[in-house]
Amino acid sequence: MIKKIFGVVSITLIVLASCDEYIEDIINYPSEYEISNGLKEALKNGTDVATNNLGVANGYYEDELVKIMLPDELQQISEYLDIMPFGENLMENLTLQINSAAEHSAKNAGPIFYEAISDLTIERGIGILNGENDAATKFLKENTFDELHALYKPEIESAMGMGITDGGSVNDTWNTLTTDYNSVANSLIGSTMGLDPIETDLSSYLTNQALNGLFIKIAEQESIIREDPAARTSDLLKKVFKYSGQ
């Protein structure tokens, strides 16, 4: 009998403890206002980290996750370097320069992100909180990509005209590379070898790659704050993201 009584009491205590925890969750669950502000704080923190990390020397170039590689059309050149009037160093120099141009532009994305973040509605904020690990990043991309592209491209084109490295500007290197290659591709020899002229719009390509890399890093920051309680650096973030995904 005593064992039965003890068992009933134990079960009752467990049930009561569960109820207390449930009630505590209800009481402490963030308000819609807190969720909205918490998401805005997290988005601002994430975009700041991403732009700061990429907007420094070798921010793109030394990060294999977002390093901008030459367009696919240029990969064929590596097979024919021996017959071209330039060498592999020029290819690597161009890769370094286009990444430098992206780094030059990354730090200027902040104001555009801030405007989109300020327009985040309560309803959308709740959806983001309960959404997938990259829900906030998708929101930013959806609401900023076109504007970022429109403002980024002139910035990158300007950077492309600068002497960013000792090898000259991105434009100089790109023009040397494509002009010499196209002269062979358009020749009888090039036609026989099946070479196609390169007509890539480098500034558009670079802009898209730079922005894609930026959103990759933002998604990385979003995942960290969702999964790592230590990354929630304020009481508001701790309260809001405790219930992330619920």
C-alpha positions as CSV (number, residue, x, y, z in Angstrom):
1,M,0.0,0.0,0.0
2,I,2.8,2.4,0.9
3,K,4.5,1.7,-2.4
4,K,1.2,2.4,-4.3
5,I,0.8,5.7,-2.4
6,F,4.4,6.6,-3.1
7,G,3.9,5.9,-6.8
8,V,0.7,8.0,-7.0
9,V,2.4,10.9,-5.2
10,S,5.4,10.6,-7.5
11,I,3.2,10.7,-10.6
12,T,1.3,13.6,-9.2
13,L,4.4,15.6,-8.5
14,I,5.7,14.9,-12.0
15,V,2.3,16.0,-13.5
16,L,2.3,19.1,-11.3
17,A,5.9,19.9,-12.3
18,S,5.0,19.6,-16.0
19,C,2.0,21.8,-15.5
20,D,4.2,24.4,-13.7
21,E,6.7,24.3,-16.6
22,Y,3.8,24.6,-19.1
23,I,2.3,27.6,-17.2
24,E,5.7,29.2,-16.9
25,D,6.2,28.9,-20.7
26,I,2.8,30.5,-21.3
27,I,3.7,33.3,-18.9
28,N,7.2,33.9,-20.3
29,Y,6.3,33.4,-24.0
30,P,7.3,36.6,-25.8
31,S,4.6,39.0,-26.9
32,E,4.1,39.8,-30.5
33,Y,5.9,43.1,-29.9
34,E,8.9,41.3,-28.4
35,I,9.0,38.8,-31.2
36,S,9.1,41.6,-33.8
37,N,11.8,43.6,-32.0
38,G,13.8,40.4,-31.2
39,L,13.8,39.4,-34.9
40,K,14.8,42.9,-35.9
41,E,17.7,42.8,-33.4
42,A,18.8,39.4,-34.6
43,L,18.6,40.5,-38.3
44,K,20.6,43.6,-37.7
45,N,23.3,41.7,-35.7
46,G,23.5,39.0,-38.4
47,T,23.8,41.5,-41.3
48,D,26.4,43.5,-39.4
49,V,28.5,40.4,-38.8
50,A,28.2,39.3,-42.4
51,T,29.0,42.6,-44.0
52,N,31.9,43.3,-41.5
53,N,33.5,39.9,-42.1
54,L,33.2,40.2,-45.9
55,G,34.0,43.9,-46.2
56,V,37.7,43.5,-45.2
57,A,40.8,42.5,-47.2
58,N,40.4,38.9,-48.3
59,G,37.0,38.6,-46.7
60,Y,35.7,36.8,-49.7
61,Y,38.9,35.5,-51.2
62,E,40.0,33.5,-48.2
63,D,36.5,32.1,-47.4
64,E,36.1,29.0,-49.5
65,L,32.3,29.1,-48.8
66,V,31.8,32.4,-50.7
67,K,35.0,32.9,-52.7
68,I,34.1,34.2,-56.1
69,M,35.5,32.0,-58.8
70,L,35.9,32.9,-62.5
71,P,32.8,32.4,-64.7
72,D,32.4,28.9,-66.1
73,E,33.1,30.2,-69.6
74,L,36.6,30.9,-68.5
75,Q,37.4,27.5,-67.1
76,Q,38.0,26.3,-70.7
77,I,40.9,28.7,-70.9
78,S,43.0,26.7,-68.4
79,E,43.1,23.9,-71.0
80,Y,44.7,26.1,-73.6
81,L,47.1,28.3,-71.6
82,D,50.1,27.1,-73.5
83,I,48.8,28.6,-76.8
84,M,47.6,31.9,-75.2
85,P,49.7,35.1,-74.8
86,F,49.2,35.1,-71.0
87,G,49.7,32.6,-68.3
88,E,48.1,31.1,-65.2
89,N,49.2,34.0,-63.0
90,L,46.9,36.3,-64.8
91,M,44.0,34.0,-64.1
92,E,44.7,33.9,-60.4
93,N,45.3,37.7,-60.4
94,L,41.9,38.2,-61.8
95,T,40.3,35.9,-59.3
96,L,42.0,37.9,-56.5
97,Q,40.8,41.2,-58.0
98,I,37.2,40.3,-58.5
99,N,37.0,39.2,-54.9
100,S,38.7,42.4,-53.8
101,A,36.0,44.3,-55.7
102,A,33.3,42.4,-53.8
103,E,35.0,43.1,-50.5
104,H,35.2,46.8,-51.4
105,S,31.4,46.8,-51.8
106,A,30.2,44.5,-49.0
107,K,30.4,47.0,-46.2
108,N,27.9,49.3,-48.0
109,A,25.0,46.9,-47.8
110,G,24.0,47.9,-44.2
111,P,21.6,50.7,-44.8
112,I,19.6,48.6,-47.3
113,F,19.3,45.8,-44.9
114,Y,18.3,48.2,-42.1
115,E,15.4,49.6,-44.2
116,A,14.0,46.2,-44.9
117,I,14.4,45.1,-41.3
118,S,12.6,48.2,-40.1
119,D,9.6,47.3,-42.3
120,L,9.3,43.8,-40.8
121,T,5.7,43.3,-39.7
122,I,4.6,41.5,-36.5
123,E,2.9,38.8,-38.6
124,R,5.9,38.1,-40.7
125,G,8.1,38.1,-37.6
126,I,6.1,35.4,-36.0
127,G,6.3,33.4,-39.2
128,I,10.0,33.8,-39.3
129,L,10.5,32.8,-35.7
130,N,8.5,29.6,-36.3
131,G,10.0,29.0,-39.7
132,E,13.0,27.1,-41.0
133,N,16.6,27.9,-40.0
134,D,17.0,30.3,-42.9
135,A,13.5,31.9,-42.8
136,A,14.9,35.3,-41.8
137,T,17.6,35.2,-44.5
138,K,14.9,34.4,-47.1
139,F,12.9,37.4,-45.9
140,L,16.0,39.7,-46.4
141,K,16.8,38.3,-49.8
142,E,13.2,38.6,-50.9
143,N,13.0,42.2,-49.8
144,T,16.5,43.5,-50.6
145,F,18.1,41.6,-53.5
146,D,16.9,43.8,-56.3
147,E,17.8,47.0,-54.5
148,L,21.1,45.7,-53.4
149,H,21.8,44.6,-57.0
150,A,20.9,48.1,-58.3
151,L,23.1,49.9,-55.8
152,Y,25.9,47.3,-55.6
153,K,26.5,47.0,-59.4
154,P,27.7,50.6,-59.8
155,E,29.8,50.3,-56.7
156,I,31.4,47.1,-58.0
157,E,31.9,48.7,-61.5
158,S,33.7,51.6,-59.8
159,A,35.8,49.2,-57.8
160,M,36.6,47.2,-61.0
161,G,38.1,50.4,-62.5
162,M,40.5,50.9,-59.6
163,G,44.0,49.6,-59.3
164,I,43.1,47.3,-56.5
165,T,46.2,45.2,-56.8
166,D,49.7,45.6,-58.4
167,G,48.4,43.9,-61.5
168,G,46.1,46.9,-62.4
169,S,42.4,47.1,-62.3
170,V,39.9,44.3,-62.7
171,N,38.7,45.8,-66.0
172,D,42.3,45.9,-67.4
173,T,42.9,42.3,-66.4
174,W,39.5,41.1,-67.6
175,N,39.9,42.9,-71.0
176,T,43.4,41.5,-71.5
177,L,42.2,38.0,-70.7
178,T,39.0,38.0,-72.8
179,T,40.4,40.0,-75.7
180,D,43.3,37.6,-76.2
181,Y,41.2,34.6,-75.7
182,N,38.5,35.7,-78.1
183,S,41.0,36.5,-80.7
184,V,42.0,32.8,-80.7
185,A,38.4,31.5,-80.2
186,N,37.3,33.5,-83.3
187,S,40.1,32.3,-85.4
188,L,40.2,29.2,-87.7
189,I,42.3,27.4,-85.0
190,G,39.8,28.3,-82.3
191,S,36.9,27.2,-84.5
192,T,38.7,23.9,-85.2
193,M,39.2,23.4,-81.4
194,G,35.6,24.2,-80.6
195,L,36.3,27.3,-78.6
196,D,33.4,29.7,-77.9
197,P,34.0,33.5,-77.5
198,I,33.5,34.8,-74.0
199,E,30.6,37.3,-73.7
200,T,30.1,37.3,-69.9
201,D,28.9,40.6,-68.4
202,L,31.5,40.6,-65.6
203,S,30.0,43.3,-63.5
204,S,26.6,41.5,-63.4
205,Y,28.2,38.2,-62.7
206,L,30.3,39.7,-60.0
207,T,27.4,41.5,-58.4
208,N,25.3,38.3,-58.3
209,Q,28.1,36.3,-56.9
210,A,28.9,38.9,-54.3
211,L,25.3,39.1,-53.1
212,N,24.9,35.4,-53.0
213,G,28.0,35.1,-50.8
214,L,26.6,37.8,-48.6
215,F,23.3,36.0,-48.1
216,I,25.2,32.7,-47.4
217,K,27.0,34.4,-44.5
218,I,23.8,35.9,-43.2
219,A,22.2,32.5,-43.2
220,E,25.2,31.2,-41.3
221,Q,24.6,33.8,-38.6
222,E,20.9,33.1,-38.5
223,S,21.6,29.4,-38.0
224,I,24.0,30.2,-35.2
225,I,21.6,32.3,-33.2
226,R,18.8,29.8,-33.6
227,E,20.9,26.8,-32.5
228,D,23.4,28.3,-30.0
229,P,22.0,30.0,-26.9
230,A,25.4,31.6,-26.2
231,A,25.0,33.6,-29.4
232,R,21.9,35.3,-28.0
233,T,23.6,38.3,-26.5
234,S,20.7,40.2,-25.0
235,D,17.8,39.3,-22.7
236,L,15.3,39.9,-25.6
237,L,17.1,37.6,-27.9
238,K,17.3,34.9,-25.2
239,K,13.5,35.2,-24.6
240,V,12.5,35.2,-28.2
241,F,14.7,32.5,-29.6
242,K,14.1,30.2,-26.7
243,Y,10.8,29.4,-28.5
244,S,12.3,29.5,-32.1
245,G,10.7,26.8,-34.2
246,Q,7.9,26.1,-31.8
